[in-house]
Amino acid sequence: MKNKEIVWLVVAILVIAVIVGVVYYELNKEQLPPSPINMADNQVEILVGTEKTGVVLAPKTEAGLSYQQVVDKYKGYRFQFNDQCATIPSTQTFKNGTRVMFDNRTAEQKTIALDGKGYTIGSYGFIILPLSARTLPHTIKVDCDQQYNTAQIYLQK
C-alpha cells in the first residue's frame, strides 16, 4: 500500500507541475509583434508621375490629372521627401486601407521602404500606395535610401 500512495503522490505532483508550467508559460510568453504590413505586389497600385510633364501614368482613378491635382487630391495624405530624405510630415495616423501619396521632390531617385518593402520613386516622381495591416493598431516604419525610420505611419481601425 505504501508504494501505491507514493505513486499517486508523484503523479499528483507531476500534474500540478505541468499545470503550473503551462500557466507560467502562457503568462510570460513573449508577445509577437503585429503582422507585417500587407502589401503584396498584386494589392499595390503604383502611380508614377513627374512634375515636369504633369502626366500621371496610372490606373483610371488618377489618369490625366496633373501633379498639382494629385497633390490637391492627397492633401493630408502625403509624405514628401527632400534631398536629405527628411520626411514631411514625420508621423501621421490613418485608417487601415487608406491610400497615401509618397512624393519625391528631388532631382535624384529615392528608394523608400515601408516595413522593409522597397519602392523606387523617380526624380520628381511619386507613388500612391494603399496601406493596410492584418493586425491593428500597427506602426509602419518608413526608410528612405540609407536612412532608417525617417517617418512613422500609425494605422488604426
Long-range contacts (C-beta under 8 A, 24 or more apart in sequence): 34-133, 34-134, 34-135, 34-136, 34-137, 34-138, 34-139, 35-133, 35-134, 35-135, 35-138, 36-115, 36-116, 36-133, 37-114, 37-115, 37-117, 37-131, 37-132, 37-133, 37-138, 37-140, 38-132, 38-133, 38-134, 39-114, 39-115, 39-117, 39-129, 39-131, 39-132, 43-130, 43-132, 44-129, 44-130, 45-99, 45-128, 45-129, 45-130, 46-119, 46-127, 46-128, 46-129, 47-126, 47-127, 47-128, 48-122, 48-125, 48-126, 48-127, 49-125, 49-126, 50-122, 50-123, 50-124, 50-125, 51-124, 52-124, 58-128, 62-128, 67-126, 70-101, 70-126, 70-128, 71-101, 71-103, 74-99, 74-100, 74-101, 74-128, 77-101, 78-102, 78-103, 79-103, 79-142, 79-151, 79-153, 80-105, 81-105, 81-106, 81-110, 81-112, 81-121, 81-144, 81-150, 82-106, 83-107, 83-108, 85-110, 85-144, 85-145, 85-147, 85-150, 86-150, 87-142, 87-144, 87-150, 87-151, 89-151, 90-150, 90-151, 90-152, 91-151, 91-152, 91-153, 91-154, 92-151, 92-153, 92-154, 93-153, 93-154, 93-155, 93-156, 94-131, 94-153, 94-154, 94-155, 94-156, 95-155, 95-156, 95-157, 96-131, 96-132, 96-133, 96-136, 96-155, 96-156, 96-157, 97-130, 97-131, 97-132, 98-130, 98-131, 98-155, 99-128, 99-129, 99-130, 99-131, 100-128, 100-129, 100-130, 100-131, 100-153, 101-126, 101-127, 101-128, 102-126, 102-127, 102-128, 102-129, 110-144, 110-145, 111-144, 111-145, 112-142, 112-143, 112-144, 112-145, 113-142, 113-143, 113-144, 114-140, 114-141, 114-142, 114-153, 115-140, 115-141, 116-143, 131-155
